[in-house]
Amino acid sequence: MESVSVGGVRIAYERCGAGRPVILAGGTGMPAVAWKLCGLRGALVDAGFEVVTYAARGVAPSDAPPAPYTVEALAADLAGLLETLDLTATAVVGYSLGSFTAELLARTRPELVRAAVLLAGAGPLTGVLDAVLQAETELIAATGHLPSAFMKLQTLLASLPPEILREDEEQVRTWLELLDTQESVWTSPEGPAGQSAAADRWLRDRHRMSALADMHQPVLVAAFEHDLYFPPRAVNVAAEALPNAEFVVVPGAAHAGVLTHPKETVEAFVGFLART
């Protein structure tokens, strides 16, 4: 991956394909290579787009400045990357934490964003996510970091649909083995602590939902059917608050639908990107 310095923070990125630019903003701890491994990046390239992927601050091989982070800082990092690459009027696809980044960038730097796709990251704070954020905050306050066993359990329970968690022991074990490598995606312990703080502050902002009225680009708001954090009913609240939004539900998937259901996820938004 190549890298640029944005405000003294090195941000690693990769670009491929040719056509109108699409930038993919990943979720908490999501390495840029995950977009490639799940096939989503390749599907967009095949559909005629230039695709930029990057590692947000805290995720290797980008820098991990001291925690806490804010979504404002994450959006400034992305804006700086786009400016360095001389990209304007991009389509920004944000997943989970990356959805927060995409949303704020579209509102504050509209010249950089022609359209946005918010995957599993729009809507009011739900009770389940509130409890998770409280647990993360208390653990960081008590220990200075998020224990790997906690992050593995949290990710496992949120990532897979309930039927898989109940009935498919082989797939659960496969995910556990995958999550054993979770620590390696972070540049340092500052990464998970910093990104957790950014999500907590963003989701508890009382003005966040009303600010959606200032986002005038075409927006596709997508939910995963079994998402515990951003269930379809909550995501639809955001879609109804946006001036120019479409709403879609990807069936069968939980919060990690980008990774577990990449074909269905791409099908949900590639047509939207093609016409915006």
FENKA-V953782 format. One record per pair of residues at least 4 apart in sequence whose ideal C-beta (glycine too) atoms are under 6 Angstrom apart, sorted by the first residue. I is the first residue (numbers start at 0). J is the second residue. Records with the same first field share a line. If there is no record, write none. Layout:
BEGIN
I=J / J
END
This chain:
BEGIN
0=11 / 13
2=9 / 11
3=10 / 80 / 83
4=9
5=10 / 76 / 79
8=56 / 62 / 64
9=62
10=53 / 61 / 76 / 80
11=54 / 60 / 61
12=53
13=52
14=51
15=44 / 50
16=44 / 48 / 49 / 50
17=49
18=47 / 48 / 49
19=48
20=49 / 86 / 89
21=43 / 48 / 50 / 90
22=51 / 89 / 91
23=34 / 52 / 92
24=93 / 97 / 100 / 101
25=29 / 94 / 97
26=94 / 95 / 96 / 97
27=96 / 194
28=184
29=33
30=58 / 184
31=52 / 53 / 54
32=36
34=39 / 40 / 52
35=40
37=258 / 261
38=42 / 261
39=261 / 265
40=50
42=265
43=48 / 50
44=50
46=269
54=58 / 61
55=73
56=61 / 76
57=63 / 190 / 193 / 194
58=184
59=186
63=186 / 187 / 189 / 190
65=189
66=189 / 192 / 193 / 196
67=193 / 196
68=72 / 193 / 194 / 197
69=197
70=99 / 103 / 197 / 201
73=100
74=100 / 103 / 104
77=100 / 104
78=108
81=86 / 111
87=110 / 111
88=113
90=113 / 114 / 272
91=101 / 112 / 115
92=116
93=97 / 98 / 100 / 101 / 117
94=118 / 257
95=119 / 120
96=198
98=117 / 118 / 120
99=120 / 201
101=115
103=107
104=108 / 112
105=112 / 115 / 214 / 216
106=213 / 214
112=216
114=216 / 217 / 275
115=216 / 218
116=219 / 268
117=121 / 220
118=221
119=223 / 226 / 229 / 254
121=220 / 234 / 237
122=229 / 233 / 234 / 236 / 237
123=208 / 233 / 236
124=128 / 129 / 202
125=233
127=227
128=228
132=199
135=195
136=199
138=142 / 145
139=192
144=188 / 192
145=149 / 150 / 191
147=182
150=181
151=178
154=158 / 178
155=174
157=227 / 254
158=253 / 254 / 255
159=163 / 164 / 253
160=225 / 253
162=166
163=167 / 170
185=190 / 191
186=190
189=193
191=195
198=202
206=210
208=240
211=240 / 241
214=241
215=242
217=243 / 275
218=241 / 244
219=245 / 268 / 271
220=234 / 237 / 238 / 244 / 246
221=247 / 267
222=231 / 234 / 248
223=249 / 252 / 253 / 256
224=248 / 250 / 251
225=253
226=230 / 253 / 254
228=254
229=233 / 234
231=248
235=246
238=244 / 246
247=267
249=256 / 260 / 263 / 264 / 267
252=256 / 259 / 260
255=259
256=260 / 264
257=264
260=264
265=269
END
